[in-house]
Amino acid sequence: MSGDDPLAVLRSRRSRAALVAPGPDRPQLRELLEAAATAPDHGRLRPWRFIVVDGPALGQLGESFAAAHAEREPGVTATQLARTRTKPLRAPVVVVVVAVLRDHPKVGWAEQRASAACVAHGLTLAAHARGFGAMWRTGWYGETAKVRAHLGLLDNEEVTGWIYLGTPTGGPPPPRPDTPLPVTWLD
Ligand SMILES: Cc1cc2nc3c(=O)[nH]c(=O)nc-3n(C[C@H](O)[C@H](O)[C@H](O)COP(=O)(O)O)c2cc1C
């Protein structure tokens, strides 16, 4: 995607589940992260940080997912665990957007979480603007002690999103459903 109309970038972005190499390289990724980091941020707290997972670290993240799964569901089958283990391998790069929540007299945690969500969305948009595909994934893995320890999250940090990045494949996504705009005009 390229072009001069920022609204065209917003309107044409779609979640892309099928992602292959190449993903953004380190300089490209830095550009995307810097763009995403311009998200609105009450009080300039920058209540978020990034963890970039690529190369062998994707497999290691998958191991931590599997360990968390085994702990949560002791009866889980080997087949299910194998599936869990490969989840981070669905893209060449995964960026973990982490909300870093601090007590502040004016800026509550809801606002800080909102800022982190803006960063996550900004990252998907920046990726799209540079021709990469992105998929914002969540799930319970990021809430588990095993995965949190693997990522080195502190008690005041939480996973806002796993942003999978890569080259989109599998053809264009289906058209966006034509849903009514939920807007109330007060005049
Ligand atoms: C907070 C959040 C969490 C999401 N988690 C997932 C997820 O776990 N799995 C998934 O397939 N998509 C996830 N998505 C992406 C949505 O499914 C996707 O945005 C939605 O289907 C609309 O598609 P579009 O982005 O192409 O418009 C998430 C999006 C947000 C904002």
PDBQT file of the ligand as one rigid body, heavy atoms in Angstrom, charges set to zero:
ROOT
HETATM    1  C1  LIG A 201      -8.116  -5.906  21.080  1.00  0.00    +0.000 C 
HETATM    2  C2  LIG A 201      -8.138  -6.765  19.842  1.00  0.00    +0.000 A 
HETATM    3  C3  LIG A 201      -7.883  -8.105  19.959  1.00  0.00    +0.000 A 
HETATM    4  C4  LIG A 201      -7.912  -8.936  18.839  1.00  0.00    +0.000 A 
HETATM    5  N1  LIG A 201      -7.637 -10.255  19.007  1.00  0.00    +0.000 NA
HETATM    6  C5  LIG A 201      -7.721 -11.075  17.949  1.00  0.00    +0.000 A 
HETATM    7  C6  LIG A 201      -7.448 -12.461  18.106  1.00  0.00    +0.000 A 
HETATM    8  O1  LIG A 201      -7.091 -12.929  19.182  1.00  0.00    +0.000 OA
HETATM    9  N2  LIG A 201      -7.567 -13.257  17.030  1.00  0.00    +0.000 N 
HETATM   10  C7  LIG A 201      -7.938 -12.761  15.821  1.00  0.00    +0.000 A 
HETATM   11  O2  LIG A 201      -8.049 -13.535  14.877  1.00  0.00    +0.000 OA
HETATM   12  N3  LIG A 201      -8.150 -11.434  15.623  1.00  0.00    +0.000 NA
HETATM   13  C8  LIG A 201      -8.050 -10.585  16.667  1.00  0.00    +0.000 A 
HETATM   14  N4  LIG A 201      -8.252  -9.249  16.484  1.00  0.00    +0.000 N 
HETATM   15  C9  LIG A 201      -8.470  -8.721  15.130  1.00  0.00    +0.000 C 
HETATM   16  C10 LIG A 201      -9.917  -8.683  14.802  1.00  0.00    +0.000 C 
HETATM   17  O3  LIG A 201     -10.425  -9.968  14.692  1.00  0.00    +0.000 OA
HETATM   18  C11 LIG A 201     -10.114  -7.945  13.464  1.00  0.00    +0.000 C 
HETATM   19  O4  LIG A 201      -9.684  -6.633  13.611  1.00  0.00    +0.000 OA
HETATM   20  C12 LIG A 201     -11.552  -7.995  13.032  1.00  0.00    +0.000 C 
HETATM   21  O5  LIG A 201     -11.861  -9.274  12.615  1.00  0.00    +0.000 OA
HETATM   22  C13 LIG A 201     -11.866  -7.016  11.917  1.00  0.00    +0.000 C 
HETATM   23  O6  LIG A 201     -11.082  -7.300  10.793  1.00  0.00    +0.000 OA
HETATM   24  P1  LIG A 201     -10.266  -6.139  10.090  1.00  0.00    +0.000 P 
HETATM   25  O7  LIG A 201      -9.146  -5.769  11.036  1.00  0.00    +0.000 OA
HETATM   26  O8  LIG A 201      -9.786  -6.701   8.790  1.00  0.00    +0.000 OA
HETATM   27  O9  LIG A 201     -11.195  -4.980   9.877  1.00  0.00    +0.000 OA
HETATM   28  C14 LIG A 201      -8.212  -8.390  17.570  1.00  0.00    +0.000 A 
HETATM   29  C15 LIG A 201      -8.463  -7.029  17.463  1.00  0.00    +0.000 A 
HETATM   30  C16 LIG A 201      -8.418  -6.219  18.577  1.00  0.00    +0.000 A 
HETATM   31  C17 LIG A 201      -8.690  -4.744  18.440  1.00  0.00    +0.000 C 
ENDROOT
TORSDOF 0
